[in-house]
Structure formats: C-alpha cells, structure tokens
Amino acid sequence: MKNKRLAQWLQDHFEMLGRIDSPDDGPFHMALYESLCDMANSGDTGLVDPILESAAAHAVAVGRSLTDRLSVPQLRRERNWQRIGLEIDPEPAFAMLTDVDAAFVYIIRTMIDAYEEGTKLAHAAKASEISRLYTDSKQKVMEYAAEMSRANRELARLEQAKTDFISIAAHELKTPLTLIQGYVNILSELEATEQINSLVNGIIRGTSRMDIIINDMLDLSAIDTNQLELIIEPVNLKPLVDLVVAHLEEGLVERKQQLEILVAETLPPIEADRKRIYQVLKQLVSNAIKYTPDGGKIGITGTAVGDNGRETAINLKIQDSGVGIAPEDRPKVFEKFYRVGDSKLHTTGVTKIMGAGPGLGLAIAKGLIEAHGGRVWVESPGFDAQNMPGSTFHIELPLRVQPQSQVTLKHLDE
Ligand code: ADP
C-alpha cells in the first residue's frame, strides 16, 4: 500500500465523515484525522479499529457523539451495527459506541477497504497494461531482430562482394601491368630523344605506383581470404628499423623532420616474417612523415615487455607530432578503404604532407601483425591541424610467433 496516497485519500474524503459545526469538536476531529494519517503512513491499516475505539471512548467520555452531523440512514445503521457486531470483538470502549458512531467507524473501515480494493484494481489494470506493453515490445524487438539479421546478411554479402572485387581486380590487373612494365623497361633502354625519355620515365613512375596499389590489393585479399603465408625466421628489430628509416630518409630530409630511434640492439629477436614486419614498419613510419608538418618530430621506440620478469613480447612505438586522429576515427583507420577527411584533398606521394593513398595501408598492417599473433593500436589526443597533438601507433609482437589458425607458416630453416 502506498501510505502517502492513503493519507492524501483520507484527507480528500474526510469531509464525508461529517462537517464540524461545533468549534469544540475541531481539535478532536483533527486528532482523529492525524492518527488515521499516522496509521496510513505507517502502512498498518489494522490500527484503524483501535484508533476509532479510543476516539469513540473519548467521545463518550466527553459526552458528545462522534457523528452528530453524519446522516446515515436508519436501515444502513442497523445493518452496519449488525456487521460490526459480527466482525469486531466488542471491547469495553467499543461497546460504548452509539450506533451512529459505529456507522462512522464502519464508514471509515469501508472507505479504507474501498481504497485498498481500488489500489488492487489499479495494480491489476497496471499489470494488464504492462503485460500488453511487454507483448507489444517483445513483438517489436523480434521485428527489429529479424530486420537486423537481414541487414547483417546483406552487409556480409556486400563485404564478400568487396573482398571478391579486390581479389579479382588485383589478379586481372597484375598481368597486363607486368606486361606494360616489361615493355616500358625495354623502351627505356633504347636510344631515344630527351623528350621520349622523359615520357618513358613518366610511364615508369605511373606503373610503379599502380604496382604498389595492386600489391596492396593482393595482400589485403590474401588476409581477407585466409591465404596469408608467413616465412618465419629470427628477426632483430633494430637493423630492420634502421633499414626502414634509410629508405625513407629522402622524405624526412625533404620535409625537414627530426627522427629519433630508441630501439636497443640488445632487444631479443622475434620469430617473424622479416619482409612483412618491414612492410608494416615502413607503412607506419611513412604515415608518420605524411601526417606531420614540415619540421615536425618522429620517434621510434622499442621495448621488451613481459610478465613475472620473463620477456614475452616486443612493443614498438611510432610517435609523431602531426595532425592527430579524432577518437571516433581511431578504430576506423584500421578498416580497409577508410580515410579521414575529404578524399579529394589527398595526394598520392609516399611522404607528401597528408598524401593519403587508397586507405589500405593500416588495414594491411593490422592483418599482418595479427597474423603473427600480435596487435596494433593507436593513441592520440584528437585531430587538430592547428595545434598538432600527434599520434602514437603501437605494435606488440610476441617473441614466439602465435599465428592465427588460417595462416600458413614456413620456417626458413626447413
Ligand atoms: P592511406 O593509404 O590513405 O594513407 P592508411 O590505411 O595508411 O591509408 O591510413 C588510413 C587513414 O588513417 C589515413 O587516411 C589518415 O587519415 C589516418 N592516419 C594514418 N596514419 C596517421 C598518422 N600518423 N597521423 C594522423 N592520421 C593518420
């Protein structure tokens, strides 16, 4: 029972108990009303009889009837009296009640019963309303679930179509491209005018850029279709980092960027595919160069990590002082074809500022690192092309390769 509601309800219906004409009755009515309210607040409606009994006893003691002004029909009074006689044990004070006072007691009792009955009905109505709402929402949830699973199937179909397209396009383009590259190489060796040589060089630059993109598509297709093969050997990371930096030296100089390498020679070697790890490092360092303004800083750090004093993995950090990455873009940059911002603003240079490619580099890097049983992630305070908050890409590689089940391993010493 909601006791506050009962108190309010009593207050609303108290008028029905009789108007107070005599000022002497005021405090008495008030005391009665307050004890009923206390009872309502304590939630114990069983107290109504003792309260009314003592009220009636008081009324008898002061020689006034409780319900002087309450007009209860004679027939009702008799029936009430009978019922009270049947239901209530006539205690001494109760025995002193006049029949009208008894009707008063009865009316209050009936009102409280009606209240309780009303509350029960309201609860039942609420329960049936809740059950209807529950059925409706269950139905809706089932409809949404069916809709979701339809959408998921469609997404999976589209994802598969994308994977098939990448694979078919890359394989179909690779052969004619190799042919063109072969002819262009022959052309470049022929005696020709300066103008022809410059045109041939243009074709060579274009075809080698296409070659990089097609190789990226083939890598991605191998990752997506679980056809990746890793050639495993012990790999020392410091010389590999040095090699990557040497290959990107030109870009660093052109962009006047400072590079700091903090990778100890003494780091334990990891079991890995040397070419693949080189590929990932080159991708991350060239991204750092691209997304950092001229004169910015790039740092490469390598540390051994482990538990209980035992080294189990290597953590490589590639940190830049560039534009940074917004929180909502951080997980997405590892998705294929994802590029932050307007793709029309991008250029295709490997180290040119903001020179984004087709958005495959980080997807491939993630696929290759995970194929070794490692993980890659990025931290950044956010994107800000004015204040340059920077980004830090982390790679964690286990010392002993832990390939995913679909990856084929070939050990070099086999
Ligand atoms: P792309 O070939 O376009 O460079 P990536 O997969 O290498 O593709 O990168 C995806 C997107 O992630 C880029 O378009 C760029 O917006 C963002 N990104 C990658 N590296 C960095 C970095 N170091 N700083 C800021 N943004 C970066």
Boltz pocket constraint, residues with backbone or C-beta under 6 A from the ligand:
constraints:
  - pocket:
      binder: B
      contacts: [[A, 283], [A, 284], [A, 287], [A, 288], [A, 291], [A, 320], [A, 322], [A, 323], [A, 324], [A, 325], [A, 333], [A, 335], [A, 338], [A, 339], [A, 340], [A, 341], [A, 355], [A, 356], [A, 357], [A, 358], [A, 359], [A, 360], [A, 361], [A, 362], [A, 363], [A, 391]]
      max_distance: 6.0
